């Protein structure tokens, strides 16, 4: 089963940019399709493979940071080719 995940990382500290950049770079290095915009990062792949990849990435950032929020939206299916029709 294919999965689309949207990730928004919010470190709760003044110097948040290096943390976000590090997290995005780790996502980019994966074998998955990754799309970015100013508000979030989307990653697309097989459900089991993607979740197996994300769990240690999330754990690593949570262990590294004192206070951080990670918002995740999961959509069944690969939405990487979505284009609005309106």
Phi and psi in degrees as a GROMACS rama.xvg file:
@    title "Ramachandran Plot"
@    xaxis  label "Phi"
@    yaxis  label "Psi"
@TYPE xy
-84.4167  152.059  UNK-2
-138.256  141.401  UNK-3
-116.252  129.905  UNK-4
-127.445  133.478  UNK-5
-109.978  126.378  UNK-6
-118.047  132.257  UNK-7
-129.31  111.815  UNK-8
-97.773  131.565  UNK-9
-130.906  92.7171  UNK-10
-70.3181  136.287  UNK-11
-95.0293  71.3765  UNK-12
-158.27  163.65  UNK-13
-66.3463  -42.5406  UNK-14
-94.7479  70.7153  UNK-15
-88.5441  -21.4299  UNK-16
-61.0817  -46.3414  UNK-17
-58.9199  -36.5494  UNK-18
-65.2976  -44.9253  UNK-19
-64.7011  -45.0538  UNK-20
-60.405  -42.5699  UNK-21
-61.9243  -43.3595  UNK-22
-64.3393  -45.2719  UNK-23
-63.498  -41.4154  UNK-24
-61.2313  -38.7023  UNK-25
-66.7926  -35.1264  UNK-26
-69.1617  -42.1078  UNK-27
-59.7489  -32.6808  UNK-28
-75.3329  -2.71603  UNK-29
-78.0805  173.284  UNK-30
-85.2715  0.333559  UNK-31
-89.5234  162.239  UNK-32
-73.9082  127.493  UNK-33
-126.656  128.642  UNK-34
-123.223  143.874  UNK-35
-128.358  152.002  UNK-36
-143.447  175.748  UNK-37
-62.4975  -17.8594  UNK-38
-106.305  -20.2244  UNK-39
-162.346  171.695  UNK-40
-122.795  131.707  UNK-41
-108.123  140.957  UNK-42
-134.597  138.771  UNK-43
-130.536  138.684  UNK-44
175.528  -169.852  UNK-45
-67.2309  136.768  UNK-46
-50.6759  -56.7788  UNK-47
-62.7264  -44.1329  UNK-48
-64.9253  -43.7061  UNK-49
-65.9985  -44.8131  UNK-50
-66.3991  -37.4104  UNK-51
-63.2463  -35.9627  UNK-52
-71.7133  -44.2448  UNK-53
-69.6928  -36.0342  UNK-54
-55.8541  -52.1015  UNK-55
-67.9218  -29.8632  UNK-56
-65.5362  -43.8302  UNK-57
-65.7861  -44.6956  UNK-58
-60.2787  -42.1864  UNK-59
-62.0054  -44.4863  UNK-60
-69.908  -34.4687  UNK-61
-69.3167  -35.3596  UNK-62
-72.5964  -30.8747  UNK-63
-76.736  -37.1017  UNK-64
-101.188  145.609  UNK-65
-73.7132  -40.4313  UNK-66
-144.437  120.027  UNK-67
-153.168  145.52  UNK-68
-114.731  135.133  UNK-69
-125.806  114.376  UNK-70
-96.2596  131.53  UNK-71
-127.837  129.622  UNK-72
-114.162  129.238  UNK-73
-115.307  132.144  UNK-74
-126.702  129.181  UNK-75
-66.0628  130.679  UNK-76
104.148  163.417  UNK-77
-94.3191  107.05  UNK-78
-100.716  15.5544  UNK-79
-65.1884  -22.4116  UNK-80
-100.092  10.69  UNK-81
-61.4588  133.376  UNK-82
-135.542  131.27  UNK-83
-60.1499  145.541  UNK-84
-113.036  28.4608  UNK-85
